[in-house]
Structure formats: C-alpha cells, structure tokens
Amino acid sequence: MVINYHNYIDMIEQQLYQPSESVFLQSLGAAGTVTGSKHLLTTPHMTLMIDCGLFQGIKELREKNWEPLPVDASSIGCLILTHAHLDHCGYIPLLVRHGFRQAIYMTGPTRDLAEIILRDCAKLQEEDAERANRHGYSKHKPAEPLYNTADVEAALPLFKVCESGKEIRIQSQISFEFYPSAHIPGACSAVIRCYGRSIVFSGDIGRLSSELLPPPAALPKADFIIMESTYGDRLHEGGDTAAELAMVINNTLFNKGNVLIPCFAVGRAQEVMHIIYRLKQNNQIPSQVPVYLDSPMAASAGKVLLHFPEWFTIGEKEIARMFSGVTINEDYKTTEKIIERHGSKIILAASGMLTGGRVLSYLKNFLPEKRNTILLIGFQAEGTRGRALLNHAHELKIHGNYYPVIAGVREIEGLSAHADQYELLHWLDQFKTTKPLVFLVHGEPCAQQTLRVKINDELDLKAHIMKPYERVWLYNTKA
C-alpha cells in the first residue's frame, strides 16, 4: 500500500493512521492519462466509486479494459457518475457483470445520454467481434465483445436520477450533491460529505463561456479536491470562435471543398450545430450550404436537449430551429451518397478523435484532396488519428490502408468542451481560502506536472499527481 500525504510525518507522530478508521483514495483509471476514469473512495463502512469509464486511445490503454479490477465489484456500495462520456461511464456494464448491484447516481440528462452511449458502445463491440470472426483477423478464437447489449440492459435498472444541488444521503455519515460543471449537458462535479470532511470530485470542467451551457456552478468549501487536468499546460486561443469557424467554412467553400468536423456525439456536435445555425442566421456563411449530422448517437443525444431545457442557456424553440437546418443521417448506407453528392457541404460525424465511426468513411474520401478541410475541435488523445493530424502526419492508416494527408487540417481550440489552464485555475481559486489538498487526475503527464506547479505557485496549494492504482490515505474519521 502506498501512502502519500503532505503531512504524513505529523500524522504518524499523532498516531492518527488507523486503517479501520480511515478514508482512502485510489484511482483505477485516469491517473497519468486522460481516459478510463474510475476513482475509489474507501471509508470505514462503505466503498464508493466515482465514475466508471473505459480506457480509449492507444492499444496499451485499451487493453486495460480487459484486465480485472483490483477490487471486488460486489463490495462497492454505490457509484456516482459525473457525466455520460464513454471514458467516464463506459465500464458500467462490466462492473455490473462482475457483481455490482447497487445504485448508480446521476443527473437526468446524464441518465438519458448514458443509456444512448452504452447501447451504442455495446452494439459496436458486437459488430466488431462479428466482423473479426467473419474475416478471421483476430488472434482470439472466437473474438468476443468486451460486453454486449444484455450487459447494458442489466445495468440500466440501477440508474438513479438526482437533482443538482439536492443532498443525497447514502448512509448516516456519507452524503453528496451534484453541481453543474458546464462540460456537457448534465455534467456535474460531485461534493461528497464524508465523516465530517468535504471531498470534491470535479468530473470534467467546462468552459467559462459556452454556446449552450451556463458556466460551472460555485461549489461549497472543500478539504480535498480530485481535479481533472486535461488542458493543464495549454491556453485556448482567444477571440471570436464563431468568426473563426465562419472563416474556415468560407475559405473551404471558396475552394469548392467540403468541411469535415469530427466531433463527439454528446456535447460538441450540438454546440457546433448551434454556432452554424447562428452563422447562417447572421449571413456570415451561405445559408444554402447543406449541413449533415451523420451520427445516429448525436441525433439521439440532440433530442435529449429538448427534454431538459433547464440545463441550457437557449430556449426549446431555438433548439428545435437549430435542428431544422441540419440533415440527420441515420442509415450507414446513405453515408456514401452524402460523400458522392456534388457541391460543397459541412459534415459533422463521430468519433471526435477519429478512432472509429462514420467519420472514417468521410476521412478516406476527403483526406487526399487539397480543397477539403478537416476541422478538429476537441481534445485529441495520444495514439489517436486526431493527434496524428495535429502532429502533421503525412498519412493516416484507416481500415488497413494508408491515405495521404493532402486536405487542410485546422484546429479551433475555442470549441473545446474542456477548461484550459486559466479556467482550471479560476475554478480552483474558489477553494484557496480553506487550503484543500488537491489530487490531479485525468491528464497526460506533461499537462499534470505543469498544472501542479501553477497550483502551487499561484494559489499556494499543495497538489499531488495520482499514479495508477496508488492508494492514498486522506484522514482518520475518529481524529
């Protein structure tokens, strides 16, 4: 067991360390990486899990999804889900398969979005396994999906919807509240009150200014903060994001090309759709240019917006109008027809990091032509095709073949759903008077190290970078 605490010597001198009376933190994912978020909070009478995501990105990370958890799933007393992205919720069906049977707490939008995402993930895994068996390219005989649709169905009855700002009592000494974090619809930070102390799990922190969402909510004081650090070493470019998007679109249309925007089906797709709607309304881009949303999941996620208007800064009528100007493609067979359609077009398709999905069909056709633009708008993890494009790769491997990168590649950082370094520090600044201990998760090593130094220098707070499976003592409940 690893114990890492800034006043550990004082703790020993005071004889406060008693395992049976202590609270521990352990990260089973998103420690030293931006994916696979799973955090355990172990208390004297209950173990809580905060988020339960899949590892994505490079093969070395994806293979971790097949490894057994270092904890008995049936021993976990509850799961608190901060939001619906796959790297935070995608492992839930496996957790249930392995014996977890307790409540999974989340907000209303997260509940609906998580169901959409998990069903889609299971379906894709089943299809991939079937394809691998049919063509014989898997080393496993037979190839099996990580989990299937039946596993998702078994998990859904455990979902419990909570209102943000309302205290949820788990047991006599443990309760929590959700506070909106502005990352995607329904995303929240979780404030856990545990044996007299307050522990904040940030989840993913959104932008101070967003197209559809209000800024992150103010939180109560905290003793410990488990904080994401995705953009801990970067500042998003300032300026008018909508105007920048208009310039990219208009330049591409002038060259008679197509604009391909790989985007995450939940959150980014809807925000970009609204910006394009505004640009057309203001005559900043041609009103007649066709816009396609080629992602059934994004279309389903968009309908969720209509069910939860209280989470957004725009009204139901404007949400409906924004969808009216977009052609939604549900059928994969129609993708080829969209590609072959003459004339310039704007296409939004998943996945946002180019790891899979229908965006790859467009990529194969659009990459070899200079007149087209591939517009990246979100974080691109190590090992993804999106990161390769940002690193000026001259070719990409897709479905076993190599395609030259001749199309223009642009990035608009202002469209990211993640807070940048300044916004992360601004979010953390609200806690500095109480001097909480900060634990950094969900970030790559360089970003985390940079943010750790900034937290120490600018906010005078201690920050510790969590390591995979490291078990950290927080405090004694009897002290």
C-alpha positions in Angstrom: 0.0 0.0 0.0 1.3 3.4 -0.9 0.5 6.3 1.4 1.2 9.8 0.0 0.2 12.7 2.1 1.9 16.1 2.6 2.0 15.9 6.4 2.4 12.2 6.8 5.2 12.6 9.5 2.9 14.7 11.6 0.2 12.0 11.2 2.5 9.3 12.5 3.6 11.4 15.4 0.0 12.0 16.4 -0.8 8.3 15.8 -3.8 9.2 13.5 -3.3 6.4 11.0 -5.7 3.6 11.7 -6.7 1.7 8.5 -10.0 0.6 10.0 -10.9 4.3 10.9 -9.5 6.0 7.7 -10.6 7.2 4.4 -8.5 6.3 1.3 -8.5 7.5 -2.3 -7.4 5.2 -5.2 -7.5 5.8 -8.9 -8.2 2.8 -11.1 -8.1 4.9 -14.2 -7.4 8.4 -15.5 -4.2 8.5 -13.5 -1.4 9.8 -15.7 -3.8 9.6 -18.7 -7.0 11.3 -19.9 -9.1 8.2 -20.1 -10.7 5.4 -18.1 -11.9 7.5 -15.2 -12.5 5.3 -12.1 -11.9 6.5 -8.6 -12.5 4.7 -5.3 -13.2 6.4 -2.0 -12.8 3.8 0.7 -14.4 4.6 4.1 -14.7 2.5 7.3 -18.2 1.3 6.3 -18.5 1.8 2.6 -16.5 1.9 -0.6 -17.8 4.5 -3.2 -16.8 4.6 -6.9 -16.8 7.9 -8.7 -17.1 7.4 -12.5 -16.6 4.1 -14.2 -15.2 4.7 -17.7 -13.5 2.8 -20.5 -9.9 3.3 -21.5 -9.6 4.7 -25.0 -6.7 5.7 -27.3 -3.6 3.7 -27.8 -3.7 -0.1 -27.7 -1.8 -0.3 -24.4 -4.6 1.7 -22.8 -7.5 -0.1 -24.5 -6.2 -3.5 -23.3 -6.6 -2.4 -19.7 -10.4 -2.7 -20.2 -9.9 -6.4 -20.3 -7.9 -6.6 -17.1 -9.7 -7.5 -13.9 -10.3 -4.7 -11.4 -8.2 -4.8 -8.3 -11.4 -4.6 -6.2 -14.4 -6.9 -5.8 -17.2 -5.2 -7.8 -19.8 -6.6 -5.3 -18.1 -4.8 -2.4 -18.7 -1.3 -3.9 -21.5 0.4 -2.1 -22.6 2.9 -4.8 -21.4 4.6 -8.0 -21.6 8.3 -8.5 -21.4 9.3 -12.2 -20.3 12.8 -13.1 -21.3 12.7 -16.8 -22.1 10.5 -19.7 -18.9 10.4 -21.9 -17.7 6.9 -22.6 -14.4 7.4 -20.7 -16.5 8.1 -17.6 -19.4 5.7 -17.9 -18.4 3.0 -20.5 -17.2 0.4 -18.0 -20.5 0.3 -16.1 -21.9 -2.8 -17.9 -18.7 -4.8 -17.0 -18.9 -3.6 -13.4 -22.4 -5.0 -13.2 -21.4 -8.2 -14.9 -18.7 -8.7 -12.3 -21.2 -8.4 -9.4 -22.0 -4.7 -8.7 -25.7 -4.4 -7.7 -26.0 -1.0 -6.0 -27.4 2.4 -7.0 -25.7 4.4 -9.8 -26.4 8.1 -9.1 -26.5 10.7 -11.9 -28.5 13.7 -13.2 -31.4 13.4 -15.6 -29.6 14.3 -18.8 -26.7 12.0 -17.8 -29.1 9.1 -17.3 -30.6 9.5 -20.9 -27.3 10.2 -22.5 -25.5 7.3 -20.8 -28.2 4.9 -22.0 -27.7 6.0 -25.6 -23.9 5.9 -25.3 -23.8 2.5 -23.6 -26.2 0.9 -26.1 -24.2 2.2 -29.0 -20.9 1.0 -27.5 -22.2 -2.5 -27.0 -23.6 -2.6 -30.5 -20.3 -1.5 -32.0 -18.4 -4.1 -30.0 -20.8 -6.9 -31.0 -20.4 -5.8 -34.7 -16.6 -5.6 -34.4 -16.4 -9.1 -32.9 -18.7 -10.5 -35.6 -16.6 -8.9 -38.3 -13.4 -10.2 -36.8 -14.8 -13.7 -36.7 -16.1 -13.5 -40.2 -12.8 -12.3 -41.7 -10.6 -14.2 -39.2 -8.3 -11.3 -38.3 -8.5 -11.6 -34.6 -5.9 -13.6 -32.6 -8.8 -14.7 -30.3 -10.9 -17.7 -31.5 -13.6 -16.7 -31.3 -13.4 -12.9 -30.8 -15.7 -11.7 -28.1 -17.1 -8.2 -27.4 -15.9 -6.5 -24.2 -19.6 -6.5 -23.3 -22.9 -6.9 -25.1 -26.3 -5.4 -25.2 -27.6 -7.7 -22.5 -24.9 -6.4 -20.1 -26.2 -2.8 -20.8 -29.8 -3.9 -20.1 -28.7 -5.4 -16.8 -27.1 -2.1 -15.7 -29.9 0.3 -16.6 -32.3 -0.6 -13.7 -29.5 0.6 -11.3 -29.6 4.1 -12.6 -30.9 6.7 -10.1 -31.6 10.2 -11.1 -30.7 13.1 -8.8 -31.4 16.8 -9.0 -28.4 19.1 -8.9 -28.0 21.0 -5.7 -30.0 18.4 -3.7 -28.3 16.4 -0.9 -28.5 12.7 -1.4 -27.9 10.7 1.8 -26.1 7.4 1.2 -25.7 6.4 4.8 -25.5 8.2 8.1 -22.0 9.6 7.7 -22.0 10.0 3.9 -24.0 12.2 1.5 -23.3 14.1 -1.7 -24.6 16.8 -4.0 -24.2 17.5 -7.7 -23.2 20.9 -9.0 -23.2 21.6 -12.8 -19.7 21.7 -14.3 -20.5 23.1 -17.8 -18.8 20.3 -19.7 -21.7 18.6 -21.5 -25.5 18.6 -20.7 -26.0 17.0 -17.3 -22.3 17.0 -16.4 -21.6 17.8 -12.7 -18.9 17.9 -10.0 -19.8 15.8 -7.0 -19.3 17.2 -3.5 -19.1 14.3 -1.1 -19.5 14.9 2.7 -17.9 12.0 4.4 -17.3 11.6 8.1 -17.2 15.4 8.7 -14.9 16.3 5.7 -15.8 17.5 2.3 -14.3 15.8 -0.8 -14.9 17.3 -4.3 -14.6 15.3 -7.4 -14.5 17.8 -10.3 -15.5 15.5 -13.1 -14.7 17.2 -16.4 -14.7 21.0 -16.0 -16.2 23.0 -18.8 -15.7 26.5 -20.2 -16.4 29.8 -18.5 -18.2 30.8 -21.7 -20.2 28.2 -23.7 -22.5 28.2 -26.6 -25.3 26.3 -24.9 -24.3 25.8 -21.2 -24.0 28.2 -18.2 -20.6 28.4 -16.6 -19.5 25.9 -13.9 -21.5 26.4 -10.7 -19.9 27.8 -7.5 -19.1 25.0 -5.0 -19.0 24.9 -1.2 -15.7 24.7 0.6 -13.7 21.5 0.4 -11.0 19.7 2.4 -9.9 17.5 -0.6 -10.3 18.1 -4.4 -9.9 15.4 -7.0 -9.5 17.5 -10.1 -9.2 16.9 -13.9 -6.2 18.4 -15.7 -6.8 17.7 -19.4 -5.5 21.1 -20.6 -3.3 21.8 -17.6 -0.5 23.1 -19.8 -2.5 24.9 -22.5 -4.5 28.0 -23.1 -7.3 28.0 -25.6 -6.9 30.7 -28.3 -9.0 33.8 -27.5 -11.1 35.7 -29.9 -14.4 35.1 -31.6 -14.8 31.3 -32.1 -17.8 31.7 -34.3 -16.0 34.1 -36.6 -13.1 31.7 -36.8 -15.4 28.9 -37.7 -17.0 31.1 -40.4 -13.6 31.9 -41.9 -12.7 28.2 -42.1 -16.0 27.4 -43.7 -16.0 30.3 -46.2 -12.4 29.6 -47.3 -13.2 26.0 -47.9 -16.4 26.8 -49.8 -14.4 29.3 -51.9 -12.1 26.4 -52.9 -15.2 24.3 -53.7 -14.3 21.9 -50.9 -16.0 20.1 -48.0 -15.7 20.8 -44.3 -15.4 17.7 -42.2 -15.8 18.3 -38.4 -15.1 15.2 -36.4 -17.0 15.7 -33.1 -18.1 14.0 -30.0 -21.7 12.9 -30.4 -22.6 14.3 -27.0 -22.0 17.9 -26.4 -19.7 19.1 -29.1 -22.0 18.1 -32.0 -24.9 20.1 -30.6 -22.8 23.2 -29.8 -21.3 23.3 -33.3 -24.7 22.9 -34.8 -25.9 25.9 -32.9 -22.9 28.0 -34.0 -23.5 27.1 -37.6 -27.2 28.0 -37.2 -26.2 31.4 -35.8 -23.7 32.0 -38.7 -26.4 31.3 -41.2 -28.9 33.5 -39.5 -26.4 36.3 -39.5 -25.4 35.7 -43.1 -21.8 35.0 -42.1 -21.8 31.8 -44.1 -24.0 30.9 -47.1 -27.5 29.9 -45.9 -27.8 27.3 -48.7 -24.7 25.3 -47.8 -26.0 21.9 -46.7 -25.1 20.6 -43.2 -25.2 16.9 -42.4 -25.1 15.3 -39.0 -24.0 11.7 -39.8 -24.2 10.2 -36.3 -27.3 8.4 -35.0 -26.0 8.8 -31.5 -25.6 12.6 -31.9 -29.1 12.8 -33.3 -30.5 10.9 -30.3 -28.4 13.0 -27.9 -29.8 16.1 -29.5 -33.3 15.0 -28.7 -32.3 14.8 -25.0 -31.8 18.6 -25.2 -35.5 19.1 -25.7 -36.3 17.1 -22.6 -34.1 19.1 -20.3 -34.3 22.8 -21.4 -33.5 24.0 -17.8 -29.9 22.9 -18.4 -29.3 25.2 -21.3 -28.9 28.9 -22.0 -31.2 28.8 -25.1 -34.9 28.0 -25.3 -36.7 25.0 -26.7 -37.8 26.8 -29.8 -34.3 27.8 -30.7 -33.1 24.2 -30.1 -35.8 23.0 -32.5 -34.8 25.6 -35.1 -31.2 24.7 -34.9 -32.1 21.1 -35.8 -34.4 22.1 -38.6 -31.4 23.3 -40.7 -29.5 20.1 -40.4 -30.0 16.8 -42.4 -29.6 13.9 -40.0 -28.5 10.7 -41.5 -29.5 7.5 -39.6 -28.6 4.9 -42.2 -24.9 4.0 -42.8 -25.8 3.2 -46.4 -26.6 6.8 -47.0 -23.2 7.9 -45.9 -21.8 7.0 -49.4 -24.5 9.0 -51.1 -23.6 12.1 -49.0 -19.9 11.7 -49.9 -20.8 11.4 -53.6 -23.2 14.4 -53.5 -21.9 17.2 -55.8 -21.2 20.6 -54.3 -19.6 21.7 -51.0 -21.1 20.6 -47.7 -20.4 20.7 -44.0 -20.4 17.3 -42.3 -20.4 16.6 -38.5 -19.6 13.0 -37.7 -18.3 10.9 -34.8 -15.9 10.0 -33.4 -14.3 13.2 -32.3 -10.7 11.7 -32.1 -11.1 9.8 -35.4 -10.8 6.5 -33.6 -13.9 4.9 -35.3 -17.3 5.6 -36.5 -18.7 7.0 -39.8 -16.2 9.9 -39.8 -13.6 7.4 -41.1 -15.6 6.9 -44.3 -15.5 10.7 -45.0 -11.9 10.9 -44.0 -10.8 8.3 -46.5 -12.5 10.3 -49.3 -11.7 13.8 -48.2 -8.0 13.5 -47.0 -6.5 13.1 -50.4 -7.9 16.3 -51.8 -6.4 19.7 -51.1 -9.7 21.6 -51.4 -11.2 19.9 -48.3 -10.7 20.9 -44.7 -10.6 18.6 -41.7 -11.5 20.8 -38.7 -10.5 19.4 -35.2 -12.4 21.0 -32.3 -11.8 18.8 -29.2 -9.0 17.2 -27.2 -7.1 14.6 -29.2 -5.6 11.9 -27.0 -2.2 10.2 -27.5 -2.3 7.5 -30.1 -5.5 8.7 -31.9 -5.7 9.7 -35.6 -6.8 13.1 -34.4 -3.5 13.6 -32.5 -1.6 12.3 -35.6 -3.2 15.0 -37.7 -2.3 17.7 -35.1 1.2 16.4 -35.2 1.3 16.9 -39.0 1.2 13.3 -40.0 1.7 12.9 -43.8 -0.6 9.9 -44.0 -3.2 8.0 -41.9 -3.9 4.3 -41.7 -7.7 3.6 -41.9 -9.1 0.1 -42.2 -5.8 -1.4 -43.2 -4.9 1.1 -45.9 -2.8 4.3 -45.9 -4.3 7.6 -47.0 -2.2 10.7 -47.8 -3.0 13.9 -45.8 -3.4 16.5 -48.5 -6.5 18.2 -47.3 -6.1 21.2 -45.0 -6.1 20.4 -41.2 -7.3 23.1 -38.9 -7.9 23.3 -35.1 -10.2 25.6 -33.3 -9.4 25.3 -29.6 -12.2 27.6 -28.5 -14.7 24.9 -29.4 -13.2 22.5 -26.8 -15.5 21.3 -24.0 -12.7 21.3 -21.5 -11.5 24.2 -19.5 -8.0 25.4 -20.3 -5.2 26.1 -17.8 -6.5 29.6 -16.9 -10.1 28.3 -16.5 -8.9 25.3 -14.3 -7.1 27.7 -12.0 -10.1 30.0 -12.0 -12.3 27.1 -10.9 -9.8 26.0 -8.2 -9.4 29.6 -6.9 -12.8 29.4 -5.2 -11.3 26.9 -2.7 -8.0 28.5 -1.8 -9.0 30.1 1.5 -9.6 26.7 3.1 -6.3 25.3 1.7 -7.6 21.9 0.4 -5.2 19.2 -0.7 -5.5 18.8 -4.5 -5.2 15.5 -6.4 -4.7 15.7 -10.1 -6.3 13.1 -12.4 -7.5 12.8 -16.0 -4.5 14.4 -17.7 -1.3 13.5 -19.5 1.9 13.7 -17.6 3.2 17.0 -19.0 -0.2 18.7 -18.5 -0.4 17.5 -15.0 3.1 18.5 -14.0 2.6 22.0 -15.4 -0.7 22.4 -13.7 0.7 21.1 -10.4 3.4 23.8 -10.4 1.0 26.6 -11.3 -1.4 25.5 -8.5 1.5 25.7 -6.0 2.9 29.0 -7.3 -0.3 30.9 -8.0 -2.8 29.5 -5.5 -0.3 28.4 -2.8 -2.0 25.0 -2.6 -0.4 21.5 -2.4 -1.2 19.3 -5.4 -0.4 15.6 -5.8 -0.4 13.8 -9.2 -2.2 10.5 -8.8 -0.5 7.3 -10.0 -2.3 4.3 -11.4 -3.7 2.1 -8.5 -1.9 4.2 -5.9 -3.8 4.1 -2.6 -3.7 7.5 -0.7 -4.6 8.0 2.9 -6.7 11.1 3.3 -7.7 11.3 7.0 -8.8 9.4 10.2 -12.5 9.5 10.8 -12.0 9.5 14.6 -9.5 12.3 14.8 
